[in-house]
Structures are given as C-alpha cells and as structure tokens.
Amino acid sequence: MSGLDAGTALTDTISIALPLPYRLTTLFTLGVFLWAVTVHNLARFGINVATLLQYDPLPGPAYQNIYLHSLALFQPQLTSYVAYCFLTHFWDRDLLRYFTWLPDLMLVFIVVLSWMVPSFLLHARVVWPASGRNSLLSTFGRIILGGLRTAKNERFGDILMADVLTSCARPLSEVYIAVYLGVVRKSAVTALDRKSFALVPVILAIPFVIRMRQCYLHDQPANLIKYLTAIPPIVLSVLVSFDIGRPVTTGFWFLSSLLNTAYSFFWDVTKDWDLTLLTTKRYSSDYPFGLRRTRKFNNKWYYYGMIAVDLVLRLSWAFRFVPGLKSFFAVEGGMFLQEVLEVVRRALWANFRIEAEWIRGEENNSIPMERVRTERLSA
C-alpha cells in the first residue's frame, strides 16, 4: 500500500545517483518492455493479445514492435544518464547543482515523445506505431472518468488498463512532484519530503476511484469493495506522516492495509485468474489442486509460483516492519524498489489475467478465431 512518510530526513544515495525524473522514465520504459515480454510469452501459448484487446497491430508479431518501442525509449535515457554521471563526476555534490536540469529535461522529452509529438513525425512506424498510441489514448480517455466501452465483449482492454493504473498510483503522484519541483525550480536531486505535497494522497486515490466508478456503473459491488478498501490506508498514511493519533492511527493503517491486501489477493486468484485454491472446489479430481480444468500454461507450477509471488509482492508494503529493513524502506531507494516490484508483479499478473480471459472467450465463442488464424499466418 501507499506510504507518504519515506525519505523525509535522509538524502539517500539513490536520490543523487538516480534522481526522481530518471526513476520515473525507468519505470515507464520497464513497463513497456515487460508488456512486450507478456505479449510474446502469451503468443507462445496460442493467445493473441491484439485480438483480445480489439486492436489492429502492424503486420507481424505485435510483440516485436513493442520491443523496438521500448528500445527506442531506452536509448535516449541511457545517453542522458551517462552524460549526467560524467558531467557530475559521478555525483560530486559540488557539481550536481549545475546539472539538475538534465534529469528534468529527460522526463519532459520522454513524455512529449511518447504522447504529444504527432505520429507522422515519428519514424519508423514499427518503432512508433500510430495505431497503438491512438488506441491507448482512446482507452485512457474513456477510463479516466470511470467509463468503459459500451459492448460488453469489448470492455476487457479498458478494464485491464484501469487495473494497471492502480499499480501506477505512486509513480503518477511522483510525476506531480517532479513537475511541481520543475515549476518552482527546485532540485529533484534530493530526498523528498512527500508530506509537503498536498495533492499526493489525492493522486494516489484517483486510480482506485476510477475503478470504483466503473464497478458502480456496471453493477459489480464485490469488485467495488476491493478498490474501496484501498482508500483508508491512503488516508491513514497521511495521519501517520503528520504524527496525528499515533500509535493508534499506525495500527489502523496496518490493519486496513492488511485487509486490502487479503481481499486483493483473493480477487487475483479467484476472480481474475479463475483458480479454485481459495474456494471449496480446490479438491476436485478434474484438475491439479487449487487450479482449474482448462489451462494454457502446460506446467502447473507456473500457477503455484505465480500465486506465491503475487502474495509476497502484494505484502511488500509490510517489508518496513521487518527488522533491519525499516530504514531502507524509509528512503527513496526502498520506495523505488517497491515500485519496480509492483511493475513486475503487474506484468506477471497480466499473463494469467489475459490467459483466463482468453479461455472464457473460447468457452463463450466470443473470440473471432478466423482473425486469429489470419494473424498467425501473417506472423
């Protein structure tokens, strides 16, 4: 869960070695790369993600274009970071103040390049596919106000994107922090006093409110409760960061975070992946313990491993209570590691979420298999 009290007293190494703007562009590029890995992995098991998401990619395997896109994003970041290291003599404090603009410039460059530059100015098309960006912007425009596509069999892409946004809550709040620091011309090459940024808890809550509205509009009360349980930890974290009502508020924060984690984990396993581990059907002789009858991944240990990884990473907020780790997760380095782990968890989650949705589509005959066969031939 989201915490607001990290990095308030220490200027930790990562804030200098990898300033906030570089961390944000790293997370974005990592997310794009892991999406390519996800699409590639699912294609190996006969799952066509483009078909499921109602997206028309360029000729050839979609994952190749996404790999190229992630590489195109990574190259300028690497160049900028190497320049930053050499110009500051590897983070000499006397030189840092002259080059704090370099990470900010890189963040602006990536945002403009990814979202604002007209598609016809970007080459080659396989690296900057206009249809992919237009589809993504269209999806984002729908879900930002809690909307979904009208046709029920076309909503999966919107739901998937909205769920991904919940994993981006903290990075989105950090974009606000980076922009604010840039506007007031204050260096981001420092530890951040996050509680001084009043809009951070609001931004943290927005992705969950979006999903709550979607669930409300489409009559999904049980799913709505899952996202509703994410709000109390955010509110209580604000109280804890200002030392209001401690230690009572800390205890309530822990309990509310644990409740949200438990409910979210149950939903991942039972609803998103259609597995039976947490239901009374787990002992059925028709499939391995806790799984399901139809599975695309041929090794049952993929599922058991994912369940274990998902539980551990959903509990990553509790690492700060582990003796010896509290100080690490109280600084920017620990928070960045948690963000990286959440990006990885969400990418792994997507493999099993998309696999389950594909199987549902096959069973309901809602996947245009003729299109799938055509795309396999063109690949």
N, C-alpha and C positions, 0 to 999 in steps of 0.2 A: 504493500500500500504506500501511498504518497506521504512523505515526511517533509517538513518545512524547516527543520532545525539543523540541517547539515551545513558545515562549512562556515560557521559564524565567527569562529575565533582563530582559526588557523589559516595561514597562507600555505596550503599544501602544495607539494611538488607538481601535481598534475595541472593545477591552475596556471602554472607558469610554463611547464613543458608542453601542455596541450590545452590551450585556452578554450573557454566555453564555445566560441564560434567554430573552432576546429572539431570539438567534440560533437557538435550538432551536425555538421556536414558528414562526419564519420558515421554517425548513427543512420543518417539518411542513405548514404551510399551502401552501408552494410545491409540495410533493409531491402534496397533494390537488388543487391547481389543474392541475398537469401531468398527473395521471391523468385529469381531465376533458377536457383537450386531447387526450390519447391516445385516449380512448373516442370523442370527437367526430370526430377525424381518421379513425379506423378505420371509423366508421359511414358516412363519405363514400365509402368504397370497398366498401361492402356487407358489412362484417364486424360482426356483432353480438356484442359482448364479453360482454354479460349471458348470452347463450345458451351461449357457450363456457365460461363460468365456472360454469354451473349455478346462476344467480342470478335471482330473480324481482323485478325492479325495480317501482317505482310506474308507473302509466300514463304514457306519453310517453317521449321520448328520455331514456335514463339519464344522459347527459352534462349535461343541463340541471340535474338535481338535484345533481350533483356540483359544478357551477359555483356554484350557490347555496350549497352547503355550504361551499365554500372562501371565499366572500364573507362568510358568517356567522362564520367563524373569523377572517378578516382584520380585520373592523370593530373588535372589542374590542382586538385587538393594536395597531392604528393609534391608537386612542383612548388606550390606556395609554402608548404610546411618545411621543406628542405631549405628554401630561401630564408624562412623565419629562423630556423635553427642556426644557419651560418651567419646571418646578419646580426643575431644577438649573441654570437659566440657561444651557442648552446646555453641560452637563457641567463646570460650575465645580467644581473639586476640593474647595473648602471646603463646598459644598452636597451633594455626592454622597453623603457618609456618612449624610445624613438620609433619603435616598430609595432606598437599595439594596434595600429590601423590595419596591419596585414591580415590577421585572422578575421577582423570585421569585413574587410573587402572580400575575402574568400566566401564568407557566408552570403553576402549580397550577390556575389557572382553566381553561386550555385542556385539561389532562389530565382534570380532573373533568368538564368539559362534554362532552368527546369520548367518554369511556369509562365514566363512573361514574354520571352523572345518569340516572335511569330514563327510558325513552323516552317514556312517556306525559306527562311534564312538559315535553317539548320540542315547540315549535310553530314553524313549520308543518311538517307531515310531509315536504313536498318539500325542506325545508332540513335536517331531521334525520330521515332515513328510518330507522325502526327495523329494517326487514328488512336494510338494508345494514350497519348496525352489528352486528346479531346474526350475520349471515353472516361478517363479518370476524372477530369474536371467536371464532366456532366454528372458522374456519380457523386462526386463531392458536393456539387451544387444541390443535388436532391437531398442528401442525408444531413447537410449542415443544419437544416431546420427540422430534422426528425422525420423526413419523408422517405418513401420507398416507391419503387416502380408500381404502376397500377396492377399489371398482370402478376398473379401470384407466382407463376413459374419463372418469372424474370427477376425476382427480388433477391436472389442469393448473392449476387455481386454487391448490391447495396448493403446487405446485412454483413457480409464479410468485411467490407471497407469500414463500416461503422464499428465493428468489433476491433479491427486493427487500430482505429483511432483511440480506443480506450487504453491500448498499450502505449500510445504516443502522448498521453496526458502530460507526463512530466517534461519530455522534450519540447512539447508545444509551449509549456509555461516558460521554458528556458529560452525559446525564441523571443518571447515577450521581454524577458530580462535582457537578452543580448541587444534587442532593438532599443530598449529604453536606455541602456548604457551608451549605445552609439549616439542616440539623440542628444543626451546630456553631456556627451564627450567625456565619459568616464571609462577608464580602462576595464576590460573584461579579464585582463591578465592578473587576476587576484582571487582570493577566496570570496565567496558571495554570502552576504547577509540576506538570505532569502526572505526572512520575515519582514524586511523593509519594503518588499514589493507587494503592494496591497492586492493587486489583481491576480497574483499567482494562485491562490486557492480557488478563485472563480474559474480560471482557465483549466485547472486540474479537474474541476467538476463538469465542465461543458461536454466532453465526450460521453460521459455517463448519462447526463441529462438527455442528450440526443438519442441514445438507445432507449432510455425510459419513455421518451415521447413516441418512438417507433412502436415499442411494445404496447403502449396505451392505445394508440390509434388502431392497432391490429389485434387487439383483444388477447394479449399474452401476459396475464397478470403474474404468473410464476416467474417468467423471464424478467419482467419489470422489477420484481422484488430483488433479483440478483444485482441489478445495477443500482437500485435504491440503497442497498447495503454498502455501496462504495462511498456514499456521501458522508455518513457520520465520521469515519476515520479522517477525512479531509478536514472537517470542521473541528474535530477534537485535536488534530495535529496543530491547528492554529493556536488553540488554547494552550497546548503544551509548550509550543515555541515561545509564548509570552509568559510562561510560568503562572498561568491562571488555573487555580484549583489543584495544583499538584499536591500529592501524588494521585488524587482521585481521577483527574482527567487522564493521566497516563494509563491508569488501569482500565478505564472505559475505552480509551484508544486501542489498547491491546486487545480487549475483548471484541470490540467492533471490527477490528482488522481480522481477527481470527474467524469471526462469523462470516465476513465477506469472502475470505479465502476458502473456507469449508464449503460454502454454497457455490462459489465459482468452480471449485474443483469437482464437486458433484455434477454440476451442469456440463462441464467439459466432458467428463467421462460418460455420463448417462444420456444427455440430450444432444450435445454437439457431435460426439463420436458414436452414439448408439451402442455403446458397450453395456454389458449387464453386470459388471463387477459390483456395483453398489445397489443392485436390485435383487429380488428373490429369484430371478431367472438365471443367476450366475452358475447354478449347479446342473444346468441342462446337459444331457449327453450328446446333443446335436452339435456342440462346438466346444473348444477348449474353455476351461474355467474362466468365467468372467468376461468372455468375448462375445462374439455373435456368429451366426451361421455363415453369412456371406462376407468375405474379406478379400480385398485386392492384394494386400501385402501378404506374401506367402509364408512369412516367418512369424509365428505367434509372439515371439519375444520382442518384435518391434512394438507391439501394442503394450505389453507389460512394461517395457523400458520407457515408453512414452508416458504411461501413467505415473511411473515413479519420478521421471524428470519433471513432469508438469507439477506434481505435488511439491517437490523440493523448490522449484523456481517460483511457484506461487507463494511459498513461505519465505522468500528471500528478504522481505521486509523485517523478518524476525532475527536475521543474522546479527543485528546490532545488539541483541540480548545475549549473544554467545560470548563467554569470557574470552578476552583477547581480541575480539573483532569490533567491539563498540567504538573504539577510537578511529578505526579505519572507516567505518560506515558513517562517521560523523564529519567526514571531509569530502571534498569534491571527487576524489579518486574512488571512494566507495560508492558514491551515488552514480558515477559514470559506469562502474562495473555492474550495478543493478540495472541500469538502463540497457546495457549491452545484453545482459542475461534475459531481459524481458523481450528484446527484439528476437533473440534466438528462440525463446520459448514460444513466441507468437508464430514464428516461421514453422517450428515443429508442429505446433497445434494446427496450423493451416493444412499440413499434409493430411492429417487424419480427419479434419473437418470437411475438406473437399472430397476425400475418399468416401466418407459417409454420405455426403450429398449426391455423389455420382451413383452410388448403389441405390439410393432412394429413387433417383431419376430412372435408372434401369428398371427397377421394380414397378414404377408407375408409368413406364413408357413415355416419359416426358423429355427425354434427350433425343435430339434429331440425329439418329445413328447414321443416316445417309451422309450428313455433313461430316460426321466423324470419320467415316471411311474415306471420303474425298480428301480430307485434310491429311490423313495418314499417307495416302498415295502421293500427295504433293510434297510431303516431307521427305 
